């Protein structure tokens, strides 16, 4: 993966794996396997941000995939492991292609406006903050299936955090924390 456009390259790798037929999670994973686990975490989050999150089961599969992959990433795994049932889940190739087409301009904009800044935020122990948030968000997403399109908001948080980790842009990382801070504030207002 190149440093100048990591997100665009990831989307193009996935686009090359799509066709008119069903595309499995395993096929998508294989298309970006050489790039590490972060692009694989970004993909289900990007899919869930689109209107595909309204399809029953998408938030559950995406959330569990995000949680499993982030756990593997946090433990330093370089090889992908997913349960067979999750690998065999599929999505319509045309719908995936349409979702990628909608996301491409945003992804290109992010690639052109991000650069390595505040890189100390991407070293231990600070890197555990975005990693832990992604893991927890992935674990919560299956429960958000009950509230229409709420999983899209959660997936957006994961997208921002993973994009920050991929581009090593500390400013983007700090901006990605804003929605989580707002959620914690609202939660405290309800509980107190």
LUMVEX-310318 format. One record per residue (C-alpha): residue number from 0; z, y, x. Coordinates in Angstrom, 1 decimal, padded with zeros to 4 digits. Layout:
BEGIN
(NUM (Z Y X)),
...
This chain:
BEGIN
(0 (000.0 000.0 000.0)),
(1 (-000.9 003.4 001.3)),
(2 (001.7 006.2 001.7)),
(3 (-000.6 008.9 000.2)),
(4 (-001.1 007.4 -003.3)),
(5 (001.2 004.4 -003.8)),
(6 (001.4 004.7 -007.6)),
(7 (-002.4 005.1 -008.1)),
(8 (-003.0 002.1 -005.9)),
(9 (-000.6 000.0 -007.9)),
(10 (-002.3 000.9 -011.2)),
(11 (-005.7 000.1 -009.7)),
(12 (-004.4 -003.3 -008.5)),
(13 (-003.2 -004.2 -012.0)),
(14 (-006.4 -002.9 -013.5)),
(15 (-008.4 -005.3 -011.4)),
(16 (-006.4 -008.2 -012.9)),
(17 (-007.1 -007.3 -016.5)),
(18 (-010.0 -008.5 -018.6)),
(19 (-010.9 -009.0 -022.2)),
(20 (-008.6 -012.0 -022.6)),
(21 (-004.9 -012.3 -022.4)),
(22 (-003.3 -011.4 -019.1)),
(23 (-000.1 -013.2 -018.1)),
(24 (002.9 -011.7 -016.3)),
(25 (002.2 -014.0 -013.4)),
(26 (-001.4 -012.7 -013.1)),
(27 (-000.2 -009.1 -013.1)),
(28 (002.5 -010.0 -010.5)),
(29 (000.0 -011.7 -008.3)),
(30 (-002.3 -008.6 -008.3)),
(31 (000.4 -006.5 -006.6)),
(32 (002.4 -009.2 -004.8)),
(33 (001.5 -007.9 -001.3)),
(34 (003.1 -004.5 -002.1)),
(35 (006.6 -005.7 -002.5)),
(36 (008.8 -005.8 -005.6)),
(37 (009.0 -002.1 -006.5)),
(38 (005.5 -001.9 -007.9)),
(39 (006.3 -005.1 -009.9)),
(40 (009.4 -003.3 -011.3)),
(41 (007.3 -000.3 -012.2)),
(42 (004.7 -002.2 -014.2)),
(43 (006.9 -003.4 -017.1)),
(44 (008.5 000.0 -017.2)),
(45 (005.1 001.7 -017.5)),
(46 (003.9 -000.7 -020.1)),
(47 (007.1 -000.1 -022.2)),
(48 (006.6 003.7 -022.0)),
(49 (003.3 003.4 -023.8)),
(50 (003.1 002.6 -027.6)),
(51 (003.1 -001.1 -026.6)),
(52 (006.9 -000.8 -026.8)),
(53 (006.5 -001.0 -030.6)),
(54 (005.1 -004.5 -030.3)),
(55 (008.0 -007.0 -031.0)),
(56 (009.3 -008.6 -027.9)),
(57 (007.8 -006.2 -025.4)),
(58 (011.1 -004.4 -024.7)),
(59 (012.9 -007.7 -024.3)),
(60 (010.4 -009.2 -021.8)),
(61 (010.1 -005.9 -020.0)),
(62 (013.8 -005.3 -019.8)),
(63 (014.6 -008.8 -018.5)),
(64 (011.7 -008.6 -016.0)),
(65 (013.0 -005.2 -014.7)),
(66 (016.5 -006.6 -014.4)),
(67 (015.5 -009.8 -012.6)),
(68 (013.1 -008.1 -010.2)),
(69 (015.6 -005.3 -009.3)),
(70 (018.3 -007.9 -008.7)),
(71 (015.9 -009.7 -006.3)),
(72 (015.0 -006.4 -004.7)),
(73 (018.7 -005.5 -004.2)),
(74 (019.3 -008.8 -002.5)),
(75 (016.4 -008.3 -000.2)),
(76 (014.1 -011.0 -001.6)),
(77 (010.5 -010.5 -000.4)),
(78 (009.0 -013.3 -002.6)),
(79 (008.8 -013.0 -006.4)),
(80 (010.8 -015.4 -008.5)),
(81 (010.6 -015.3 -012.3)),
(82 (011.4 -018.1 -014.8)),
(83 (008.3 -020.0 -015.9)),
(84 (008.7 -018.9 -019.5)),
(85 (008.6 -015.3 -018.4)),
(86 (005.7 -015.8 -016.1)),
(87 (003.7 -017.3 -018.9)),
(88 (004.2 -014.4 -021.3)),
(89 (001.0 -012.6 -021.9)),
(90 (-000.4 -009.3 -023.2)),
(91 (-003.9 -008.5 -024.5)),
(92 (-006.1 -007.4 -021.7)),
(93 (-007.7 -004.6 -023.7)),
(94 (-004.4 -003.2 -024.7)),
(95 (-003.2 -003.3 -021.1)),
(96 (-006.4 -001.6 -020.0)),
(97 (-006.0 001.1 -022.6)),
(98 (-002.4 001.7 -021.6)),
(99 (-003.4 002.0 -017.9)),
(100 (-006.1 004.5 -018.8)),
(101 (-003.6 006.7 -020.6)),
(102 (-001.2 006.5 -017.7)),
(103 (-003.7 007.1 -014.9)),
(104 (-003.9 010.9 -015.1)),
(105 (-000.1 011.2 -015.0)),
(106 (000.2 008.7 -012.1)),
(107 (-002.5 010.7 -010.1)),
(108 (-000.5 013.9 -010.8)),
(109 (002.7 012.4 -009.5)),
(110 (001.0 011.0 -006.4)),
(111 (-000.4 014.4 -005.6)),
(112 (002.9 016.3 -006.2)),
(113 (005.3 013.9 -004.4)),
(114 (006.0 013.6 -000.7)),
(115 (008.8 012.4 001.6)),
(116 (011.7 014.8 001.0)),
(117 (015.5 014.3 001.3)),
(118 (014.9 010.9 002.7)),
(119 (018.6 010.3 003.4)),
(120 (018.9 009.5 -000.3)),
(121 (016.9 006.3 000.3)),
(122 (019.4 004.7 002.7)),
(123 (022.5 002.7 002.0)),
(124 (024.8 003.4 000.2)),
(125 (023.0 006.1 -001.8)),
(126 (019.9 003.8 -002.5)),
(127 (022.2 001.6 -004.6)),
(128 (022.4 004.4 -007.2)),
(129 (018.8 004.2 -008.4)),
(130 (018.7 000.4 -007.9)),
(131 (021.9 -000.1 -010.0)),
(132 (020.6 002.2 -012.7)),
(133 (017.3 000.3 -012.9)),
(134 (019.2 -003.0 -013.1)),
(135 (021.5 -001.8 -015.8)),
(136 (018.7 -000.1 -017.8)),
(137 (016.7 -003.4 -017.7)),
(138 (019.7 -005.3 -019.0)),
(139 (020.2 -002.8 -021.9)),
(140 (016.5 -002.7 -022.9)),
(141 (016.5 -006.0 -024.9)),
(142 (019.2 -004.5 -027.2)),
(143 (017.2 -001.4 -027.7)),
(144 (014.5 -003.5 -029.4)),
(145 (016.5 -002.9 -032.6)),
(146 (015.9 000.9 -032.4)),
(147 (012.2 001.6 -032.6)),
(148 (010.8 003.1 -029.4)),
(149 (014.2 003.7 -027.8)),
(150 (013.2 001.3 -025.2)),
(151 (010.4 003.7 -024.2)),
(152 (013.0 006.3 -023.3)),
(153 (014.9 003.8 -021.2)),
(154 (011.7 002.6 -019.5)),
(155 (010.9 006.2 -018.7)),
(156 (014.1 006.5 -016.7)),
(157 (013.2 003.3 -014.8)),
(158 (009.8 004.7 -014.1)),
(159 (011.1 007.9 -012.6)),
(160 (013.6 006.1 -010.4)),
(161 (011.1 003.5 -009.2)),
(162 (008.5 006.2 -008.6)),
(163 (011.1 008.1 -006.5)),
(164 (011.8 005.0 -004.5)),
(165 (008.1 004.2 -003.9)),
(166 (007.2 007.8 -002.9)),
(167 (010.5 008.4 -001.0)),
(168 (010.8 011.8 -002.7)),
(169 (014.4 012.8 -002.9)),
(170 (013.7 015.8 -005.2)),
(171 (012.0 013.4 -007.6)),
(172 (015.0 011.1 -007.3)),
(173 (017.4 013.9 -008.3)),
(174 (015.2 014.8 -011.2)),
(175 (015.2 011.2 -012.3)),
(176 (019.0 011.3 -012.6)),
(177 (018.9 014.1 -015.2)),
(178 (018.1 011.9 -018.2)),
(179 (020.9 009.5 -017.2)),
(180 (023.3 012.4 -016.9)),
(181 (022.3 013.6 -020.3)),
(182 (022.9 010.1 -021.7)),
(183 (026.3 009.8 -020.2)),
(184 (027.2 013.2 -021.5)),
(185 (026.2 012.3 -025.1)),
(186 (028.0 009.0 -024.8)),
(187 (031.2 010.7 -023.7)),
(188 (030.9 013.2 -026.6)),
(189 (030.6 010.3 -029.1)),
(190 (033.5 008.3 -027.6)),
(191 (035.9 011.2 -027.0)),
